[in-house]
């Protein structure tokens, strides 16, 4: 699989869309073609969950001189032609376009394009188109006929290509396709795919970090302080109040150790 196809697959997968593959029988094998258009088609096939697979297998059969790069339905997407190769779908925009088929009919009303099946299909189409837009640097905008003829980059329907070049009589996606619903989804996915990954802040330097020599010096200081506490206590002085003296000595040692612990905590604490 070519690097460009894998990139599209990886981008689509980040959006939750997995793409299958059923190789089409007819296409032109080319290298390095300029791609500026994403062309949407309808299959003229009922809204069924096997729509993508049916269409891909139809193009694989060789019974027609036609093909598409991708076929989409409400629960799957299937690739049939590598992106860098030319699919046979929209004369006038074959050599600079990527062809995407969707289940449904050109004659559908807006309400039919917005039924539960079509909304699920459109969600998958939006993810695929967003991945293509990012991989091919194509903006998420529906081009006018004038913009197509001017060589601009964007997303079109087969009917737009025909209006520009007059090379077939196809009318898909029909006049009622809800571009106003599709394109915001595409743009939202593009934003997700292109949002910079936050860079974690560099670890803060510990201004109180101790060098090995400083640790050694601290240990010596601790030992000296403990020794002084012991020497300064009246333990073992032989006085008549020896038990009290012992208690006082232990209290001094405990107090000194607590003071030393404070020194240690201050030395090793972070800002």
C-alpha positions in Angstrom: 0.0 0.0 0.0 1.3 3.4 -1.0 2.4 5.9 1.7 -0.4 8.3 0.9 -3.1 5.6 1.2 -1.7 4.6 4.6 -1.7 8.2 5.8 -5.4 8.5 4.9 -6.1 5.3 6.7 -4.2 6.4 9.8 -6.0 9.8 9.9 -9.4 8.1 9.4 -8.6 5.6 12.2 -7.9 8.5 14.5 -11.4 9.6 13.9 -12.8 6.1 14.5 -13.3 5.0 10.8 -11.7 1.8 9.7 -11.3 1.4 5.9 -11.5 -2.0 4.1 -10.2 -2.8 0.7 -11.7 -4.5 -2.4 -9.6 -3.8 -5.5 -11.5 -2.3 -8.4 -11.0 -3.9 -11.9 -10.6 -0.6 -13.8 -8.4 2.4 -13.2 -5.3 4.1 -14.5 -2.1 3.5 -12.7 -0.2 6.8 -12.4 2.4 8.4 -10.1 2.5 11.8 -8.6 -0.7 13.2 -10.1 -1.9 16.6 -8.7 -5.1 16.1 -6.7 -7.3 19.2 -6.0 -10.8 17.8 -5.8 -12.8 15.4 -3.6 -15.8 14.3 -5.7 -18.9 12.9 -4.0 -21.2 10.5 -5.8 -24.3 8.5 -4.9 -24.4 4.8 -5.8 -28.1 4.8 -7.0 -28.3 1.9 -4.5 -30.7 1.6 -1.5 -29.7 2.7 1.9 -28.6 -0.7 3.2 -25.7 -1.6 5.5 -24.0 -3.6 2.8 -23.9 -0.6 0.4 -20.2 0.1 0.6 -19.3 -3.6 0.1 -21.9 -4.0 -2.7 -20.5 -1.0 -4.6 -16.9 -2.0 -4.2 -17.7 -5.6 -5.4 -19.6 -4.1 -8.4 -16.5 -2.1 -9.4 -14.3 -5.2 -8.8 -16.4 -7.4 -11.1 -15.3 -5.7 -14.2 -18.8 -5.6 -15.6 -18.7 -1.8 -16.0 -16.0 0.6 -17.0 -16.3 2.5 -13.8 -14.6 2.7 -10.4 -14.2 4.8 -7.3 -11.5 5.3 -4.7 -13.8 4.8 -1.8 -17.4 3.5 -1.1 -19.2 4.5 2.1 -22.4 3.4 3.8 -23.8 3.8 7.3 -21.4 1.4 9.0 -18.3 1.0 6.8 -16.0 2.4 4.2 -14.2 0.4 1.5 -11.3 1.5 -0.7 -11.1 0.2 -4.3 -8.4 2.3 -6.0 -5.2 3.8 -4.6 -5.5 7.5 -4.1 -2.6 8.2 -6.4 -4.2 6.2 -9.2 -7.1 7.5 -11.4 -10.5 6.1 -10.8 -13.1 6.1 -13.6 -16.0 8.1 -12.1 -16.3 11.7 -13.1 -15.0 12.7 -16.6 -13.4 16.1 -16.3 -12.3 15.5 -12.7 -10.9 12.0 -12.9 -7.2 13.0 -13.2 -7.2 15.5 -10.4 -10.0 14.1 -8.2 -10.6 11.5 -5.5 -13.9 9.8 -6.0 -16.2 8.9 -3.1 -19.4 6.9 -3.5 -22.3 6.9 -1.0 -25.4 4.8 -0.8 -28.5 6.5 -1.8 -30.2 8.2 -4.8 -29.8 11.6 -6.5 -33.6 12.0 -6.3 -33.7 11.9 -2.5 -35.2 14.8 -0.6 -33.4 16.7 2.1 -35.4 14.9 4.6 -34.3 11.5 3.2 -30.7 12.6 3.2 -31.1 13.4 6.9 -32.8 10.2 8.0 -31.0 8.0 10.6 -29.3 5.9 7.9 -28.0 8.9 5.9 -26.9 10.7 9.0 -24.8 7.7 10.0 -23.4 7.5 6.4 -22.7 11.2 6.4 -20.8 10.9 9.6 -18.5 8.3 8.0 -18.2 10.3 4.8 -17.2 13.4 6.9 -14.4 11.4 8.6 -13.1 10.0 5.3 -13.3 13.4 3.6 -11.5 15.1 6.5 -8.7 12.6 6.4 -8.4 13.2 2.6 -8.4 17.0 3.2 -5.6 16.8 5.7 -3.6 14.3 3.6 -4.0 16.3 0.4 -4.2 19.8 1.8 -7.7 20.4 0.4 -10.0 22.9 2.2 -13.4 21.9 3.5 -15.5 24.0 1.1 -18.0 23.2 -1.6 -16.8 24.7 -4.8 -19.0 26.6 -7.3 -18.7 25.8 -11.0 -16.7 28.9 -11.6 -14.2 27.8 -8.8 -13.9 24.4 -10.4 -13.1 26.0 -13.8 -10.6 28.3 -12.1 -8.7 25.3 -10.8 -9.4 25.9 -7.1 -9.2 23.2 -4.5 -12.2 21.8 -2.6 -15.1 19.4 -2.4 -17.7 18.9 -5.2 -20.5 16.6 -6.3 -20.5 14.8 -9.6 -23.3 17.1 -10.8 -20.9 20.1 -10.2 -18.3 18.5 -12.4 -20.8 17.9 -15.1 -22.0 21.5 -14.9 -18.4 22.6 -15.4 -17.2 20.2 -18.1 -20.4 18.8 -19.7 -18.9 15.3 -20.2 -21.6 13.2 -18.7 -25.3 13.3 -17.8 -25.0 12.2 -14.1 -26.8 14.3 -11.5 -25.5 12.9 -8.2 -25.5 14.0 -5.4 -28.8 15.6 -6.4 -30.0 19.1 -5.6 -31.1 18.3 -2.0 -27.8 16.9 -0.6 -27.3 18.7 2.8 -23.9 20.3 2.3 -24.7 22.6 5.3 -24.7 19.5 7.5 -21.7 17.6 6.0 -19.1 20.4 5.8 -19.2 21.5 9.4 -18.6 17.9 10.4 -15.7 17.7 8.0 -14.2 20.9 9.3 -14.5 19.8 12.9 -12.7 16.6 12.1 -9.9 18.5 10.3 -9.5 20.7 13.4 -9.2 17.6 15.5 -6.6 16.1 13.2 -4.5 19.2 12.9 -4.7 20.5 16.5 -1.2 20.7 17.9 -0.3 18.1 20.5 0.4 19.9 23.8 4.0 19.8 24.7 4.5 18.8 28.3 6.4 21.4 30.3 10.1 20.7 31.0 10.8 19.3 34.4 11.5 22.1 36.9 15.0 22.2 38.3 15.2 21.7 42.0 16.9 24.8 43.3 17.4 22.9 46.6 18.9 19.8 45.0 22.0 18.6 46.8 25.3 17.5 45.3 27.1 14.4 46.6 29.5 16.6 48.5 26.7 18.5 50.1 25.0 15.3 51.2 28.3 14.1 52.8 28.7 17.5 54.6 25.1 17.3 55.9 25.6 13.7 57.2 28.7 14.9 59.1 26.8 17.9 60.5 24.0 15.5 61.6 26.5 13.3 63.3 28.2 16.2 65.0 24.9 17.6 66.3 23.9 14.2 67.7 27.2 13.9 69.4 27.0 17.3 71.0 23.5 16.6 72.2 24.7 13.4 73.9 27.7 15.1 75.4 25.7 18.0 76.6 23.1 15.9 78.4 23.5 15.0 82.1 23.0 11.3 81.4 25.3 9.2 83.6 26.3 12.2 85.7 25.8 10.2 88.9 23.6 12.8 90.6 20.9 11.8 93.1 18.2 12.6 90.6 19.7 10.3 88.0 16.3 9.1 86.6 15.2 12.7 86.1 18.6 13.4 84.5 18.1 10.5 82.1 14.7 11.8 81.2 16.0 15.2 80.5 18.8 13.8 78.4 16.5 11.8 76.3 14.3 14.9 75.9 17.3 16.9 74.7 18.2 14.2 72.2 14.7 14.0 70.9 14.5 17.8 70.5 17.8 17.8 68.7 16.8 15.1 66.4 13.6 17.0 65.5 15.7 20.1 64.8 18.0 18.0 62.6 15.0 16.5 60.8 13.8 20.1 60.0 17.2 20.8 58.5 17.0 17.7 56.3 13.5 18.4 55.1 14.5 22.0 54.2 17.6 20.7 52.4 15.7 18.2 50.2 12.4 19.9 49.8 11.4 21.1 46.3 10.3 24.7 45.6 
